[in-house]
Amino acid sequence: KNTNEGFENQENINTAEPASQRVVAVDDFDYFITMSELDALGLESNLILSMVNKVLSLNTDDNFSAMDIMTVDLFEKKADFIKIGAPSSYVLTDNSIKIIDGSSLPLGILDDLSPTGCSFDLQDGSTIILLSDGVSDTFGSSTDLVEFLRTLDNKNPQFISDSILNYALNKEGGIAKDDMTVLAVRIFNKAS
C-alpha cells in the first residue's frame, strides 16, 4: 500500500510513579518475564497471555495484574483493544468520545482466560487514551472522565495526559496512592 495513505502517530506517556504492572514478576523464581520478551520469542499472543495467567494463578499471594493491550493498524485506520481487568479506555474524535470497556477479570484470578476485545475505526485526529486504575478510580465513573475530557480545548496528547494525571493527583491530595499512568496517542493523516 501507499505509505502516504496511512496515519502517523504522536504519543505521550505520563506516570506518577513507575508502573510495576508493565513487568510480570514471578515471585517464586529469581527472574522476571516481560510481555515483550515473550513476544520476541515468536509466540502467539493468546499463548503468551495464557502462560502469564497460569503463572499468576499458581501464585498464592493474590498477585493479580490488569492488562490493557492496544494495537493500531495505520493503513487500515483501525485500533484493536484487548482488556484484561483494565479500566475503560477512550477514543476522542472531533465530534464524539467513545468509551472502550472491558468486562474480564485481571490475570491470575481464574485458570481460564477470557479477555474482552473490540475494534474501533479511527479518523484523522483521533486520540486514544489508556490509563491505569489508579487514575480512573479518582474520577468515580467513566461518565465523569468523559465530562472532564469535554472541558479540554486542546487536542495535544501531552496536554491531555498531563491534564488527566494532574486532576487525578489533585484528587488524591498530590500523592499517588496507586500506580497512576496515562497514555495518550493522537492519530493523524500522514502529510504527503
Beta strands, then each sheet from edge to edge (+ up, - down):
strand 1: 7-15
strand 2: 23-26
strand 3: 31-34
strand 4: 67-73
strand 5: 78-84
strand 6: 89-92
strand 7: 97-100
strand 8: 116-121
strand 9: 127-131
strand 10: 181-189
sheet 1: 1+ 10- 9+ 6- 7+
sheet 2: 2+ 3-
sheet 3: 4+ 5- 8+
end
